[in-house]
Amino acid sequence: MRLMTESPTRGQILTARIVIVLFFVLALAGILFHGFIPDVERVWRNMAARPGGPMTFRFVLQPTMAAIAALRDGIRDARTGRWPYLWTLVNDPARRMSRLNEGVISTARIMLLSLVMDAIYQVTVLRTLYPFEAVIVAVLLAFLPYLILRGPIARAARRLFALRSTAVGGNTGP
């Protein structure tokens, strides 16, 4: 298992790059096959049907995997004293890309799994492929939970570490 202070492996970086390229290729394919402006009604109808159809387990599996990645990275943020993840993405242009890159690297395998599973779902249930919808589903199931949870997890871990340090430090009160 990789230590929390280590840099990402070459395989993790490669997977993240593959996912980014796939996102662009699928978005472009969606535009080419279904037009620049998608049929919004169809997109919403298809999105709403996914949780109740086959392969529903991925709506639990993928956000859970993203939460585990957020837990790991949030604890690392707390130990290293870094600013909250989402806060940095929104408010720190100098660090925005490097932090976004961290998140993509952490969730790349989950997003790749999501792309593959949604493509299988579309081909078996919808009998066609809507590439841009697969990208939307991957972001919603894999990256959004990570984005939402990493900061609160880091905050909770900081509080826990502070409580531990006062308890271990022998501060028993007056």
Secondary structure, 3 states (H helix, E strand, C coil): CCCCCCCCCHHHHHHHHHHHHHHHHHHHHHHHHHCCCCCHHHHHHHHHHHHHCCCCCHHHHHHHHHHHHHHHHHHHHHHHCCCCHHHHHHHCHHHHHHHHHHHHHHHHHHHHHHHHHHHHHHHHHHCCCCHHHHHHHHHHHHHHHHHHHHHHHHHHHHHHHHHHHHHHCCCCCC
